[in-house]
Amino acid sequence: MVELNYVVTSSQSDVFAVTAVVGGVEREVTIPGVVIEMLSEDGSMGHTYRFVPEDVAGTLAEFPVGAAVRLSLTPVS
């Protein structure tokens, strides 16, 4: 396992286009999500994560600008 340390540089809500079945018809719809940008502690890597959590407001509260984040990378066999 490898651990990487990051700092949140931007955290905001956004909308994402998805395909959903509505009334039996496949349609393009938008749903609320989160975009979090992070910079590694040493400034060598920046990453943007876009995802749809169950609780957008709660997720934004957990990842405010300046928050420290530790990412663990584990190979899957």
N, CA, C and O atoms as CSV, one atom per row, in Angstrom:
chain,resi,resn,atom,element,x,y,z
A,1,MET,N,N,0.845,-1.182,0.000
A,1,MET,CA,C,0.000,0.000,0.000
A,1,MET,C,C,0.889,1.244,0.000
A,1,MET,O,O,1.943,1.277,0.635
A,2,VAL,N,N,0.438,2.254,-0.723
A,2,VAL,CA,C,1.132,3.536,-0.800
A,2,VAL,C,C,0.181,4.602,-0.260
A,2,VAL,O,O,-1.007,4.597,-0.584
A,3,GLU,N,N,0.698,5.513,0.559
A,3,GLU,CA,C,-0.120,6.610,1.063
A,3,GLU,C,C,0.405,7.934,0.521
A,3,GLU,O,O,1.607,8.194,0.559
A,4,LEU,N,N,-0.504,8.772,0.017
A,4,LEU,CA,C,-0.164,10.080,-0.525
A,4,LEU,C,C,-0.923,11.138,0.244
A,4,LEU,O,O,-2.105,10.965,0.544
A,5,ASN,N,N,-0.254,12.233,0.565
A,5,ASN,CA,C,-0.881,13.316,1.322
A,5,ASN,C,C,-1.190,14.499,0.410
A,5,ASN,O,O,-0.346,14.935,-0.374
A,6,TYR,N,N,-2.411,15.008,0.527
A,6,TYR,CA,C,-2.907,16.101,-0.301
A,6,TYR,C,C,-3.511,17.197,0.560
A,6,TYR,O,O,-3.785,16.995,1.744
A,7,VAL,N,N,-3.715,18.364,-0.050
A,7,VAL,CA,C,-4.433,19.476,0.563
A,7,VAL,C,C,-5.529,19.893,-0.413
A,7,VAL,O,O,-5.270,20.048,-1.607
A,8,VAL,N,N,-6.750,20.076,0.086
A,8,VAL,CA,C,-7.875,20.492,-0.754
A,8,VAL,C,C,-7.661,21.947,-1.170
A,8,VAL,O,O,-7.466,22.818,-0.322
A,9,THR,N,N,-7.700,22.205,-2.477
A,9,THR,CA,C,-7.535,23.571,-2.988
A,9,THR,C,C,-8.855,24.156,-3.484
A,9,THR,O,O,-8.985,25.374,-3.611
A,10,SER,N,N,-9.840,23.289,-3.768
A,10,SER,CA,C,-11.154,23.738,-4.216
A,10,SER,C,C,-12.160,22.635,-3.924
A,10,SER,O,O,-11.878,21.454,-4.124
A,11,SER,N,N,-13.335,23.033,-3.448
A,11,SER,CA,C,-14.389,22.072,-3.136
A,11,SER,C,C,-15.716,22.741,-3.440
A,11,SER,O,O,-16.052,23.761,-2.837
A,12,GLN,N,N,-16.476,22.173,-4.374
A,12,GLN,CA,C,-17.737,22.822,-4.754
A,12,GLN,C,C,-18.743,21.812,-5.282
A,12,GLN,O,O,-18.389,20.699,-5.670
A,13,SER,N,N,-20.004,22.228,-5.289
A,13,SER,CA,C,-21.040,21.379,-5.879
A,13,SER,C,C,-21.110,21.670,-7.373
A,13,SER,O,O,-20.703,22.738,-7.831
A,14,ASP,N,N,-21.628,20.713,-8.118
A,14,ASP,CA,C,-21.791,20.841,-9.564
A,14,ASP,C,C,-22.932,19.918,-9.964
A,14,ASP,O,O,-23.450,19.178,-9.127
A,15,VAL,N,N,-23.325,19.951,-11.213
A,15,VAL,CA,C,-24.322,19.011,-11.708
A,15,VAL,C,C,-23.675,18.134,-12.768
A,15,VAL,O,O,-22.807,18.584,-13.517
A,16,PHE,N,N,-24.103,16.881,-12.825
A,16,PHE,CA,C,-23.547,15.912,-13.739
A,16,PHE,C,C,-24.655,15.357,-14.618
A,16,PHE,O,O,-25.747,15.055,-14.137
A,17,ALA,N,N,-24.374,15.226,-15.898
A,17,ALA,CA,C,-25.327,14.630,-16.830
A,17,ALA,C,C,-25.211,13.111,-16.747
A,17,ALA,O,O,-24.113,12.558,-16.816
A,18,VAL,N,N,-26.354,12.442,-16.597
A,18,VAL,CA,C,-26.393,10.981,-16.561
A,18,VAL,C,C,-27.578,10.507,-17.399
A,18,VAL,O,O,-28.491,11.275,-17.702
A,19,THR,N,N,-27.544,9.253,-17.759
A,19,THR,CA,C,-28.665,8.647,-18.466
A,19,THR,C,C,-29.512,7.909,-17.434
A,19,THR,O,O,-28.987,7.120,-16.648
A,20,ALA,N,N,-30.823,8.164,-17.435
A,20,ALA,CA,C,-31.737,7.515,-16.507
A,20,ALA,C,C,-32.998,7.107,-17.246
A,20,ALA,O,O,-33.355,7.693,-18.268
A,21,VAL,N,N,-33.664,6.097,-16.716
A,21,VAL,CA,C,-34.940,5.686,-17.283
A,21,VAL,C,C,-36.034,6.400,-16.504
A,21,VAL,O,O,-36.194,6.184,-15.302
A,22,VAL,N,N,-36.786,7.252,-17.195
A,22,VAL,CA,C,-37.865,8.029,-16.586
A,22,VAL,C,C,-39.145,7.705,-17.341
A,22,VAL,O,O,-39.244,7.952,-18.543
A,23,GLY,N,N,-40.120,7.154,-16.637
A,23,GLY,CA,C,-41.368,6.788,-17.289
A,23,GLY,C,C,-41.174,5.765,-18.391
A,23,GLY,O,O,-41.903,5.762,-19.383
A,24,GLY,N,N,-40.184,4.891,-18.212
A,24,GLY,CA,C,-39.925,3.859,-19.194
A,24,GLY,C,C,-39.114,4.315,-20.395
A,24,GLY,O,O,-38.874,3.538,-21.319
A,25,VAL,N,N,-38.688,5.589,-20.384
A,25,VAL,CA,C,-37.921,6.136,-21.506
A,25,VAL,C,C,-36.542,6.557,-21.006
A,25,VAL,O,O,-36.418,7.206,-19.967
A,26,GLU,N,N,-35.502,6.180,-21.762
A,26,GLU,CA,C,-34.141,6.585,-21.408
A,26,GLU,C,C,-33.957,8.054,-21.747
A,26,GLU,O,O,-34.213,8.478,-22.874
A,27,ARG,N,N,-33.507,8.833,-20.758
A,27,ARG,CA,C,-33.335,10.275,-20.940
A,27,ARG,C,C,-32.025,10.739,-20.312
A,27,ARG,O,O,-31.491,10.115,-19.395
A,28,GLU,N,N,-31.527,11.858,-20.841
A,28,GLU,CA,C,-30.385,12.525,-20.220
A,28,GLU,C,C,-30.933,13.451,-19.140
A,28,GLU,O,O,-31.780,14.299,-19.419
A,29,VAL,N,N,-30.459,13.293,-17.921
A,29,VAL,CA,C,-30.895,14.140,-16.806
A,29,VAL,C,C,-29.656,14.655,-16.077
A,29,VAL,O,O,-28.551,14.165,-16.309
A,30,THR,N,N,-29.835,15.633,-15.204
A,30,THR,CA,C,-28.712,16.111,-14.397
A,30,THR,C,C,-28.992,15.815,-12.932
A,30,THR,O,O,-30.133,15.873,-12.473
A,31,ILE,N,N,-27.928,15.499,-12.213
A,31,ILE,CA,C,-28.025,15.230,-10.785
A,31,ILE,C,C,-26.915,16.000,-10.070
A,31,ILE,O,O,-25.875,16.284,-10.664
A,32,PRO,N,N,-27.134,16.345,-8.781
A,32,PRO,CA,C,-26.107,17.096,-8.047
A,32,PRO,C,C,-24.919,16.212,-7.690
A,32,PRO,O,O,-25.072,15.028,-7.394
A,33,GLY,N,N,-23.741,16.807,-7.723
A,33,GLY,CA,C,-22.519,16.096,-7.356
A,33,GLY,C,C,-21.506,17.047,-6.760
A,33,GLY,O,O,-21.825,18.192,-6.439
A,34,VAL,N,N,-20.289,16.568,-6.614
A,34,VAL,CA,C,-19.207,17.315,-5.962
A,34,VAL,C,C,-17.961,17.265,-6.836
A,34,VAL,O,O,-17.674,16.248,-7.468
A,35,VAL,N,N,-17.223,18.376,-6.866
A,35,VAL,CA,C,-15.916,18.444,-7.520
A,35,VAL,C,C,-14.912,18.904,-6.463
A,35,VAL,O,O,-15.057,19.979,-5.880
A,36,ILE,N,N,-13.907,18.088,-6.229
A,36,ILE,CA,C,-12.861,18.424,-5.250
A,36,ILE,C,C,-11.518,18.413,-5.974
A,36,ILE,O,O,-11.158,17.432,-6.625
A,37,GLU,N,N,-10.783,19.518,-5.850
A,37,GLU,CA,C,-9.434,19.601,-6.411
A,37,GLU,C,C,-8.441,19.550,-5.264
A,37,GLU,O,O,-8.627,20.199,-4.235
A,38,MET,N,N,-7.376,18.765,-5.453
A,38,MET,CA,C,-6.358,18.612,-4.407
A,38,MET,C,C,-4.967,18.726,-4.999
A,38,MET,O,O,-4.736,18.378,-6.157
A,39,LEU,N,N,-4.056,19.214,-4.197
A,39,LEU,CA,C,-2.646,19.343,-4.562
A,39,LEU,C,C,-1.836,18.532,-3.558
A,39,LEU,O,O,-2.082,18.600,-2.354
A,40,SER,N,N,-0.866,17.761,-4.058
A,40,SER,CA,C,-0.030,16.977,-3.149
A,40,SER,C,C,0.758,17.899,-2.240
A,40,SER,O,O,1.015,19.056,-2.572
A,41,GLU,N,N,1.137,17.368,-1.088
A,41,GLU,CA,C,1.881,18.163,-0.102
A,41,GLU,C,C,3.110,18.833,-0.694
A,41,GLU,O,O,3.415,19.980,-0.370
A,42,ASP,N,N,3.819,18.111,-1.567
A,42,ASP,CA,C,5.041,18.671,-2.143
A,42,ASP,C,C,4.774,19.504,-3.398
A,42,ASP,O,O,5.707,20.034,-4.001
A,43,GLY,N,N,3.505,19.621,-3.792
A,43,GLY,CA,C,3.145,20.442,-4.940
A,43,GLY,C,C,3.428,19.814,-6.295
A,43,GLY,O,O,3.303,20.482,-7.322
A,44,SER,N,N,3.806,18.540,-6.315
A,44,SER,CA,C,4.181,17.911,-7.579
A,44,SER,C,C,3.005,17.315,-8.349
A,44,SER,O,O,3.124,17.046,-9.544
A,45,MET,N,N,1.864,17.106,-7.675
A,45,MET,CA,C,0.715,16.472,-8.333
A,45,MET,C,C,-0.568,17.187,-7.948
A,45,MET,O,O,-0.765,17.553,-6.790
A,46,GLY,N,N,-1.425,17.381,-8.917
A,46,GLY,CA,C,-2.748,17.916,-8.659
A,46,GLY,C,C,-3.787,16.992,-9.277
A,46,GLY,O,O,-3.586,16.465,-10.371
A,47,HIS,N,N,-4.889,16.799,-8.581
A,47,HIS,CA,C,-5.930,15.903,-9.080
A,47,HIS,C,C,-7.298,16.519,-8.839
A,47,HIS,O,O,-7.515,17.238,-7.864
A,48,THR,N,N,-8.215,16.219,-9.751
A,48,THR,CA,C,-9.598,16.659,-9.622
A,48,THR,C,C,-10.474,15.424,-9.536
A,48,THR,O,O,-10.390,14.532,-10.380
A,49,TYR,N,N,-11.315,15.377,-8.512
A,49,TYR,CA,C,-12.227,14.252,-8.309
A,49,TYR,C,C,-13.656,14.744,-8.485
A,49,TYR,O,O,-14.065,15.721,-7.858
A,50,ARG,N,N,-14.407,14.069,-9.335
A,50,ARG,CA,C,-15.815,14.387,-9.587
A,50,ARG,C,C,-16.629,13.147,-9.236
A,50,ARG,O,O,-16.383,12.064,-9.767
A,51,PHE,N,N,-17.598,13.312,-8.340
A,51,PHE,CA,C,-18.390,12.153,-7.938
A,51,PHE,C,C,-19.739,12.593,-7.389
A,51,PHE,O,O,-19.962,13.774,-7.121
A,52,VAL,N,N,-20.632,11.625,-7.227
A,52,VAL,CA,C,-21.981,11.891,-6.749
A,52,VAL,C,C,-22.159,11.184,-5.402
A,52,VAL,O,O,-22.453,9.990,-5.358
A,53,PRO,N,N,-21.980,11.927,-4.303
A,53,PRO,CA,C,-22.185,11.327,-2.986
A,53,PRO,C,C,-23.668,11.337,-2.610
A,53,PRO,O,O,-24.467,12.027,-3.243
A,54,GLU,N,N,-24.029,10.579,-1.592
A,54,GLU,CA,C,-25.409,10.594,-1.108
A,54,GLU,C,C,-25.763,11.947,-0.500
A,54,GLU,O,O,-26.895,12.414,-0.621
A,55,ASP,N,N,-24.776,12.577,0.159
A,55,ASP,CA,C,-25.021,13.844,0.857
A,55,ASP,C,C,-24.018,14.889,0.353
A,55,ASP,O,O,-22.888,14.952,0.835
A,56,VAL,N,N,-24.436,15.705,-0.615
A,56,VAL,CA,C,-23.545,16.704,-1.211
A,56,VAL,C,C,-23.067,17.701,-0.155
A,56,VAL,O,O,-21.867,17.953,-0.049
A,57,ALA,N,N,-23.981,18.266,0.621
A,57,ALA,CA,C,-23.611,19.270,1.631
A,57,ALA,C,C,-22.680,18.681,2.679
A,57,ALA,O,O,-21.717,19.328,3.090
A,58,GLY,N,N,-22.960,17.463,3.113
A,58,GLY,CA,C,-22.105,16.810,4.106
A,58,GLY,C,C,-20.713,16.541,3.579
A,58,GLY,O,O,-19.729,16.702,4.301
A,59,THR,N,N,-20.623,16.130,2.321
A,59,THR,CA,C,-19.320,15.872,1.710
A,59,THR,C,C,-18.514,17.162,1.577
A,59,THR,O,O,-17.314,17.180,1.851
A,60,LEU,N,N,-19.178,18.244,1.154
A,60,LEU,CA,C,-18.480,19.531,1.058
A,60,LEU,C,C,-17.987,19.995,2.424
A,60,LEU,O,O,-16.909,20.581,2.524
A,61,ALA,N,N,-18.760,19.742,3.472
A,61,ALA,CA,C,-18.345,20.112,4.831
A,61,ALA,C,C,-17.126,19.301,5.285
A,61,ALA,O,O,-16.303,19.797,6.055
A,62,GLU,N,N,-17.009,18.063,4.812
A,62,GLU,CA,C,-15.872,17.205,5.183
A,62,GLU,C,C,-14.585,17.567,4.443
A,62,GLU,O,O,-13.490,17.251,4.907
A,63,PHE,N,N,-14.719,18.236,3.281
A,63,PHE,CA,C,-13.557,18.554,2.458
A,63,PHE,C,C,-13.472,20.053,2.152
A,63,PHE,O,O,-13.526,20.450,0.988
A,64,PRO,N,N,-13.341,20.889,3.193
A,64,PRO,CA,C,-13.219,22.326,2.929
A,64,PRO,C,C,-11.828,22.650,2.378
A,64,PRO,O,O,-10.892,21.864,2.526
A,65,VAL,N,N,-11.708,23.806,1.747
A,65,VAL,CA,C,-10.408,24.260,1.255
A,65,VAL,C,C,-9.425,24.279,2.428
A,65,VAL,O,O,-9.739,24.789,3.504
A,66,GLY,N,N,-8.247,23.723,2.211
A,66,GLY,CA,C,-7.215,23.666,3.239
A,66,GLY,C,C,-7.192,22.363,4.015
A,66,GLY,O,O,-6.247,22.116,4.765
A,67,ALA,N,N,-8.208,21.520,3.858
A,67,ALA,CA,C,-8.258,20.251,4.594
A,67,ALA,C,C,-7.152,19.315,4.121
A,67,ALA,O,O,-6.842,19.260,2.931
A,68,ALA,N,N,-6.567,18.590,5.048
A,68,ALA,CA,C,-5.568,17.572,4.727
A,68,ALA,C,C,-6.301,16.281,4.361
A,68,ALA,O,O,-7.274,15.900,5.012
A,69,VAL,N,N,-5.818,15.614,3.308
A,69,VAL,CA,C,-6.427,14.366,2.842
A,69,VAL,C,C,-5.314,13.347,2.634
A,69,VAL,O,O,-4.271,13.668,2.064
A,70,ARG,N,N,-5.534,12.130,3.093
A,70,ARG,CA,C,-4.576,11.052,2.858
A,70,ARG,C,C,-5.235,10.032,1.945
A,70,ARG,O,O,-6.310,9.514,2.248
A,71,LEU,N,N,-4.592,9.752,0.842
A,71,LEU,CA,C,-5.086,8.771,-0.127
A,71,LEU,C,C,-4.259,7.504,0.013
A,71,LEU,O,O,-3.029,7.549,0.022
A,72,SER,N,N,-4.936,6.390,0.121
A,72,SER,CA,C,-4.255,5.092,0.190
A,72,SER,C,C,-4.484,4.341,-1.105
A,72,SER,O,O,-5.620,4.205,-1.559
A,73,LEU,N,N,-3.407,3.855,-1.702
A,73,LEU,CA,C,-3.487,3.097,-2.939
A,73,LEU,C,C,-3.126,1.655,-2.637
A,73,LEU,O,O,-2.043,1.360,-2.131
A,74,THR,N,N,-4.053,0.763,-2.958
A,74,THR,CA,C,-3.842,-0.654,-2.721
A,74,THR,C,C,-4.146,-1.424,-4.001
A,74,THR,O,O,-5.232,-1.263,-4.560
A,75,PRO,N,N,-3.225,-2.252,-4.483
A,75,PRO,CA,C,-3.504,-3.015,-5.705
A,75,PRO,C,C,-4.640,-3.999,-5.475
A,75,PRO,O,O,-4.796,-4.562,-4.391
A,76,VAL,N,N,-5.428,-4.191,-6.525
A,76,VAL,CA,C,-6.515,-5.162,-6.490
A,76,VAL,C,C,-6.095,-6.343,-7.334
A,76,VAL,O,O,-5.690,-6.181,-8.485
A,77,SER,N,N,-6.190,-7.532,-6.763
A,77,SER,CA,C,-5.790,-8.713,-7.536
A,77,SER,C,C,-6.993,-9.424,-8.102
A,77,SER,O,O,-6.847,-10.441,-8.781
